[in-house]
Amino acid sequence: MDNAARTQLLAEAAGATKPIPHEVAKLTAGQVGTHKGGCFSFQPLWDWITAEEPDLFN
């Protein structure tokens, strides 16, 4: 979330924002918005959380 917020603030500081075209958003979602893609994106966070909190599930 921090990275997303930081990116948003940097984008807004650079000038007026404009939405990306629907076709570009749809193509991007098709490339990275899959269940498999979400799993690969989440895995490093899961590894970090379980390493930091080994008794999380006890």
N, C-alpha and C positions, 0 to 999 in steps of 0.2 A: 504494500500500500504506500509506503514511504516513497519508493521509486516512482510510482505512478503519480503521486501528488507532486513530487519534485519535477517530474517531466512536464506536468501540466503547468506549473508555475513558470518554468523556463520558457515554455512555448508562449504563454501569455505575455511574458516580459519581452519577448522578441518582436512582438507586434500583434496586430489583430489576427485572431484565429479564424479559420474557415473550415467547415465540415468537409471531409473527404467524400468524393462521389460514391453513391450507393454501389455502383459496380465494383469499385476498388474495395470497399468494405466487404462486400459479398465474396470476392475472390480471396481476400486475406483470411476471412473466417473459414473458408473452405480449405485453406492451406494449413492453418494453425489452430483452428477451432474444433478439433476432433477430440474424442475421448482419449485416444492414444497420445495425442499431443499434450493434453492436460495432465495425463499421468506422468509423462516425461518432464513436464515443467514443475510438477509438484514433488517429484521424488527427491531432489536435493533439499527442499524445505523439510520434508518428512525425515530424512536422514539427520539433518541438523537438530530438529526438535527432539527426536528420540535419543540422540547422543547427549544433548544438554539435560534432558530430563529422563534418565533411565528408569526411574520408578513411576513414570507416568501412568502405567497400566496396572499398578499394584493396588 
